[in-house]
Amino acid sequence: MTTFWVLAPLMVLAALGLLFAKKAVHAALCLAVVMIGLAVMYALQDAPFLFAVQIIVYTGAIMMLFLFVLMLIGVDRTDSLVETIKGQRLAAAVVGVLFAVTMSVAVGQVVVSSTVGLEEANADGNVEGLAALLFTRYVVAFEFTAALMITAVLGAMVLAHRERLSPRRTQIDVQRQRMREYAETGRHPGNPPTPGVFARHNGVDVPALLPDGSPAEESVPDSLRKRGQERTDVDISAAQRRAKEIERGDEEDPS
Amino acid sequence: MTEYITLSFLLFTIGAVGVLVRRNAIVVFMCVELMLNATNLAFVSFARQHGNLDGQTAAFFVMVVAAAEVVIGLAIIVSIYRTRRSASVDEANLLKA
């Protein structure tokens, strides 16, 4: 019971995090906390098989899928706070509170008989007991889930498939385009310098320095540049100044 | 027993409010998952209360269906994102008159 009272508030807090987190990634992490908590709850309630399935399927597969799609769609996107329908948030909160009140009244009025417990049902082992049910009483439903899974796989393939509209760009095409750009604009046809070359730091967000000391913007990956996470040369020169100060005043300022 | 059910309906309520409030399709989806998980907790609690494994079997089936649903739902979200460049549920209003 102690485990329950430690875990339950944590799970409710994490679930509330799902409501209030601005970034979708934070919401996903909160959901992962809730799911692991639920797995422990299953273990507490004599359901070791569901404990394992919860960890493997939910925290392993489903959360991974969620994070994967988040990465595809853009992690940094925050939720818009504009209400399309006026007063919808307030109405939703009121409905939620009403639902919670209704449910707590219902649960409060329930007369609970003494818990039977699963010792008898789990006598041959939880997995064996579940298997006996799955392959006798629920065998039709079990077969239907197989059909459902196949349909889901096919559906996902169809939905995620994209028809190739333009011919594939081969290495030859890339080289031709580079040479054409060199002829037209004078852009260097070779590889761009990797980030951090000759710069103070070799992090990916630091542009490489050209021979004249100016930063080569294109050495920083595109995605970092689009998100504005690249270090500008002002940052770099500030860092360099700071480094020089430290070098000079090492004795006075050891930090 | 009652405390497990209480936790279950609290989680369900939070998930339901989340579906109503949040605008990012992926977060809405996560809230649906939270509701499914809450019902699973109720199933498992009632299984222990009644002393048979039917509740756990039901929870198992819910998990299977949830996995299939997540796969399809996320594929739909990705394909909407490809055409509309947005994952907000407010943007998908092409059917509106």
Interface residues (C-beta under 8 A of the other chain):
Chain A: F4 A8 M11 V12 A15 L16 L18 L19 A21 A24 A27 A28 L31 V34 M35 L38 M41 Y42 Q45 D46 A47 F49 L50 V53 Q54 V57 Y58 A61 I62 L65 F66 V69 L70 L72 I73 G74 R77 D79 S80 V82 T84 Q88 R89 A91 A92 A93 V95 G96 F99 A100 M103 S104 V107 V110 V112 S113 T115 V116 G117 L118 E120 A121 N122 N126 G129 L130 L133 L134 R137 Y138 A141 T145 L148 M149 T151 A152 V153 G155 A156 L159 A160 R162
Chain B: M1 T2 E3 Y4 I5 T6 L7 F9 L10 L11 F12 T13 I14 G15 A16 V17 G18 L20 V21 R22 R23 N24 I26 V27 F29 M30 C31 E33 L34 N37 N40 L41 V44 S45 A47 R48 Q49 H50 G51 N52 L53 D54 Q56 T57 A59 F60 F61 M63 V64 V65 A66 A67 A68 E69 V70 V71 I72 L74 A75 I76 I77 V78 S79 Y81 R82 A87 S88 D90
